[in-house]
């Protein structure tokens, strides 16, 4: 056994043990040749030895050798250890003389909001360096014991360091991934062995919440795996930022470490606006905005709508998104039209099939001339087949929606919209899902007439969601009053402009 007071390999004097777990031993030593204090991590052979641990150990050594950052321990050496009472591998790295955040909390230190923001910014800058490597480096085990903090200096909280890269992973890693991390600081995707850049952001957010509350993040999780941030006594904008970092799903968190850092650095300026709540980060403008009351955003002359009586649309304000559920509507008129379309499709394609069959039956096709004659007649009918088959495809697709679609749901997140269609046939249930960008603007276009080539035709009301260069239309069998009410509600809750198109002689 390696004990304090011993000299390892006639060179490393062991001062004290820093940690021990599952066949790993961490020692603080003095290199008697260089007079430097080092950290030796020892992975020993034994009953608890696992070759997967050896793989992670070698990965940590390779990473420390490759990266160069003042807030990350420096690689010194990696060698085999073959002693009578200890055999294994040793990683030597520079020693950072600073307590961890966990040690500071155990000593009774509390952290102010300003100090937590300084710590967050420092760690994000380290993560920005790691995540910008090729391939990106994911730490996977950010927690208070792995973040070191030196003593205060003036107005600074102190120097911040990130240590213990034993769980590190690159996004280029393939094959079966090991579930590594610490419960409470580990996001859901890591339970499945998958980690992305946003996983480190979650762990950082959970760590900061612990600094502010003094409680372990695992004790703050609700049934939806969401941290209960209402316990935080911090400015609402900082609570919004922390809630963004600790969303249960990785796609709900900031798109990158740089985005998270930009949003954090913009907090002090936004906090100068008094009495503001419910903040949202605008990615393109790189600024925080509040959800402004609709009465201050909507067009003059457009009255505030209430949800019409009898409307079955369900709009919910949830912690991380806005949910709009559209029920299955009675589309009798559409069904009658589709039946006519189906009858036409069957009659049209049956006529073409009968026409070709009779021609083929009347010809023995024993000569090349007869074969060419049948081939010519088939080619002549190709345009008619295209019309018939397209009509049949359209009929089947629309009947599928009409008979099996039971519910449509749109979930508006800060960076995207998830669209879900739920289908049912007897006891079987399934859904189709897709994603689009978050709308930049809502436009309600009422029912109106258009003139084209001396022809006048009617266009039904539409609710347009402008998504940059594209548009998404919402009708779902809604009435015009439902569309106007929904547009105003979404405009207020998503904090995006709402335009009510008005022209003379429109219905």
Buried (B, 14 or more C-beta within 10 A) or exposed (E): EBEEEEEBEEEBBBBEEEEEEEBBBBBBBBBEEEEEBBBBBBBBBEEEBEEEBBEBBBBBBBBBBEBEEEBBBBBBEBEEBEEEEBEBBBBBBBBBEBBBBBBBBEEEEEBEBEBBBBBBBBBBBBBBBBBEEEEBBBBBBBBBBBBBBBEEEEEEBBBBBBBBBBBBBBBEBEEEBBEBBBEBBBBBBBEEEBBBBBBBBBBBBBBBBBBBBEEBBBEBBEEEEBBBBEEBEBBBBBBBBBBBBBBBBBBBBBBBBBBBBBBBEBBEEBBEEEEBEBBBBBBEEEBBBBBEEBEEBBEEEBEEBEBBEEBEBEBEEEEBBBBBBBBBBEBEEBBEEBEEBBEBBBEBBEEBEEBBEEBBEEBEEEEEEBEEBBEEBBEEBEEBBEEBBEBBEBBEEBBEBEEBBBBBBBBBBBBBBBBBBBBBEEEEEEEEEEEBBBBEBBBBBBEBEEEEEEEEEEEEBBBBBBBEEEEBEBEBBBEBBBBBBBBBBBBBBBBBBBBBEEEEEEE
